[in-house]
Structures are given as C-alpha cells and as structure tokens.
C-alpha cells in the first residue's frame, strides 16, 4: 500500500493533481494498492467549495486510471489534520456521500467503463482522515458512508485499539 495525495505532499512539495494522478497510475500498474487522499483547506471549506475541490482532485486520477478496484479514497480535510480539529459527523458524511454519489453518477464516454465505475460506488472504501482519535472515532464510524479511518498521530498511542474497533 502507498498513500498518495496527502496534504503535506501537496503543500510542502507542491504536488499537483496531475502528478498525484500519474503516481497513482504508476503504483497501480506495478501492483501497489493506493490510498488516495483528497480534501479542502479551511478557506475552501468556508467558501463552500469543498466538493468542487475534492472532485477536481479525484477527476485528475479518473482521467488516467479507469480501474479503481485497488484504490481506497481517504477524505482528509486539510484544516483538521494534526490540529485537533475534526470535521463534524455531518460534515464528514456530506463529503463521503458526495464522493460516492459522484462516482455513481460519473459518466464516462465508454459505456462499459461507465457501468464498471458506477457499480464501484457501492464497493469502494472511503475512509476519513482528519485528527481521528478514540474520542471522536465512534461517532464518525456511525456515518453510513464512512468506511474506516486513515489514522496519523493517534496510531502511535494505546488508544489506537479503540479506533480500530470503532467500525467493527
């Protein structure tokens, strides 16, 4: 597994959506499964363009990769990473549902590819990754479109066991 598109790589190394898409394609072609990160910063959240930003990030990958069988999408609001702030369950569910709906409704020029991609909407795992900890994981785990978590700092603490068990 490899994590691609993480906000730190996007921000500190100026990795573009296109570069992340190319890395995703290469990883999948060489047999490496991908955790594909997407998410908005605080300014984008406050402007109400979260879904536009997330879809733009995912569309870049879709333009190069048609088979998403070995991709897990990780929604990580940049404003919540390492800050102790966390998206509310409603905010997380809204974005996860929006991603799943976009996948289901996405129309590809090739009808066979569209059918394959549309059926993926129910199967693809979409995880949440923004300051997940033992205190907030249970309520986030109750969101119907949150399939699990991408855990950072909390994975180094004993409470990580609670996070693992939250979605079981």
N, C-alpha and C positions, 0 to 999 in steps of 0.2 A: 504494500500500500504506500501511496505517496499523497501528501497534502499539497494541493496546488491552488493558487489564487488567494492565499492567506493575506489578510490586510497588511501585515508587516512587510511582506514581499512586494505587494502593490505600492505601498507608501515609501518604504526605505530604499527599494531598488527600482522604483518606477516601472514595475512590470505591468504592461498594458494588457487589455482584454485579449488582444490578438496573440501576444506572447504566451499567455496562460492557455489559450486555446491550442496553440502549437505544442506546448509542453504536454497538455492533456492527450492530444492525438498521439504524440510520440510514446508517452508512457503506456497507453492502451495497446499500441502496436507492438510493444516489446513485452507485453504480458503483465504489466504492473497496473493494479487497480487504483482508481483515483478517488480521493475525497476532494471535491471541487467546492471551494469556498466562494461565497458571494455575500454582499452586504453593503449597506449605505453608511455614510458618516452622519454626524449629528445635524449638520446643515441640510443635507439631503432629506433626512427624516423630517425636519421642521418645515421644509419646503413642500412636503407631501409628495415627493417623487421617488419614494423607496422602491416601488415596484418597477418603475421605469429603469432605475439604476440596476436592480437585480436582473431584470430581463435582458438588458443590454449586455451584462456580463455573461449570462448564460447563452444568449444568442450567438456571441462570438465563438463559443465552443460548438454549438449546434451547427454553425456554418462549416466546421471542419470535421466533426465527429457525428456519425449517424447512429452508431450503436452505443447506447448508454448503459448497457447491461452491467458493466463493471465500474459504474460511477455512482458515488454517493454524493448528494448535494448537501453542503453544510452552510446554512444561513447563519452568518455571524455579523450582527450589527456592529460596525466598527466602534461606535460610541459606547459599546458595552464591554469591549474586550479589555480585560485587565484593569477595569476602572471600578469594579464592584457594582456598577450599574447593570441592570439586566432588563431586557425587554419584558413588558408585562405578558402574561399568558395570552391576552387578547392580541397584542402586537405580534407576538411570535406566531400564533395561529393564523392571523391575517396574511402574513408573508408566506408561511408554509403552504397555506391553502392557495394563495395566489400563484406560487410556483407550480404546484400540482395542476391547477386549472390551466395555466399557460402551456404546460406540457400536453395536457389532454386536448387542448384546442388548437395547438400549433399545426398549421397546415404546411406540409412540405409539398414541393411540386410533384414528387413521385408518390402516387397513392399508396403503394406498398410500404414505402418508408414512413408515410404519414400514419398508416394503420399500426405499424410496429411502434412508432413513437407514442401515439395516442394510448395504446394499451400499456405502455410503460408507466403512465401516470399513476396507476394504482400500485405498481410494483416497486418503483424507485424509492429508495430510502432518502428522506430529507431530515437531516439532523440539525439541532440548534447548538450554536457555539458562541455564547456571549456571557462570560462570567458565571458559568454554571457552577453551583455548589450544592452541598447537602441541604441547604435551607430553601433553595428555590426549585430543585430538580423535580420534586414530586408534583408540584402544581403545573410545571411545564410539561411533564410527562403525561398529564391528563389531556392535553391538547390533541385532538384526533389526527392532525396532520404532522405532528412532531414525532418522528420515529426513533429518536435517540438523541445523543449528545456528542459534540466534539469538545472534549474537556481539556483545558490548559492547566493552569496552576493547581487547581483542586485535585488533579490526578496524582500529585505528589504527597497528598495528605491522607490520613486514615479514612476520612470521610468519603473518599473515592468509592469505597464499597457501597455506601448508601446511594451514590449516584448511579452506579452500575445496576443496583437492584430497583431503581425507581421505575423503570419501564418494563420490568419483568412481570 
